[in-house]
Amino acid sequence: MPNAVTKHYLAESSASKPLRETARELRLPEAYAASYGTVQLDRPLFVPEREIGDFAADLAAVFDILVSLPGRLFDGDLRRYCAALGMDDRLAELMCRGATGAPPLYARADAYHDGTSFKLLELNIGSELGGLDTAQLNRAFLARPEFADFARRHELGHVDTIPRVATALRAAALVDKPVVALIESTNGLAAHAHVFTALREALRDQGIDLLLGEIDELGERNGHITLRGRPLDVVLRYFVAGELVDDPAGQEKLDLLIAAPKTVLFTSLGAGVHASKGSLAMLHDPDVRATFTPDEHAVVDRVVPWTRLLGTAADQDELVQHCRDERRNLVLKPGVGYGGVGTVVGHSVTDEQWQRALAERRTGDHVVQRRVRPRTEPVLNAETNAIEEWVANWGIFVDPAGYAGGFVRALKPADGAVVSYSNSGTRGTCVFTTRTS
């Protein structure tokens, strides 16, 4: 059932055309509008402040467990841990270059709400996070008089992620006005230029002028990494290990970054080891669970759906048979991947297709995860004034101070099983918190 504020918003929107059409009449900042202005859902989503704050605290606890696993299981040897995840050797070697084993808590959960609580689908750990600038959308809603009145009466709030990012970058640089460059892989900027331009727009309001560049443009001078000759205090990494595997020149630049004494790499590729869905699978491995404290058992069982590695499981034959029997309740995913690429949703394929997918994934870092059945979110179509049901994939940021903001991607169930902007039916919106449940 929708929460009380959602019910009020639907009722008031149905009776008020200006409120109903708010999402279609927003005045967005230029770069943000160019990036996201055509993919807006017809309303924001509302969540109790306490509920999302408690979930963020659980995410921080899960993060601590994930980061501790190489030490618990392999005496801190990250390469052995990667091998246990079934990770490709070349990918693992890159991720381990410069890894400290202690990445900062800078993460975004992708989560479903099952009608009772949030459930974690994956935890994206590292600097290459999308959706950081969604508070631009919150502010645009609040600039509309009809919505501002609703927000005042229902005591809505929101957390702006960008000031938290700016704080993290300044802390990494140890200066108030750091020179920061977002660095993509070689030829990697063009595909997401609109996203990065919107992020630069948002950070400018926090006093940070974000430079944009690619890894092949980096140099070194007097201990500083340089971008097109300009010395940098911080490199905000948006390239990932998979983009450097076949790029020897890019790997040389990575080594420069790691060794540079006067430029901080935020964050290292090593964060990706802990972000692997294989690491989530470790949390349900019987031998790993034997190392948990009672509190760790409780938090994993509360928020992490049953997940197992297929390729390295000691009970692989039994596990695969279980997967065959439970097709409709399971999802197959690559351990390292983004945007739903390579995901096979059991209930949306045939038995034959499922068995073929299982056979193809018996080696490597593929995982199987129990399907979370998300509650749908009712959305009033601004054009038809009819209620439509949407599945919401919640992006929930967490940092050392706790809940650090959120956004939602949403999809009608009939339009597919993977909620991602790679699916043309996906729409986005912002999150407002409520004082009441």
MOGIDA-V358816 format. One record per helix or strand of 3 or more residues. SS is the DSSP state (hx for helix, st for strand). FROM is the first residue (numbers start at 1). TO is the last residue. If there is no record, write none. Layout:
SS FROM TO
SS FROM TO
This chain:
hx 4 15
hx 17 20
hx 22 24
hx 30 36
st 45 48
hx 49 74
hx 78 84
hx 89 96
st 106 113
st 118 125
hx 135 142
hx 145 153
hx 161 173
st 180 184
hx 190 204
st 210 214
hx 215 217
st 218 221
st 224 227
st 234 237
hx 241 243
hx 248 259
st 264 266
hx 271 275
hx 277 282
hx 286 289
hx 294 303
st 307 309
hx 316 325
hx 327 329
st 330 333
hx 346 348
hx 351 360
st 367 370
st 376 380
st 387 399
st 402 411
hx 413 415
st 427 434
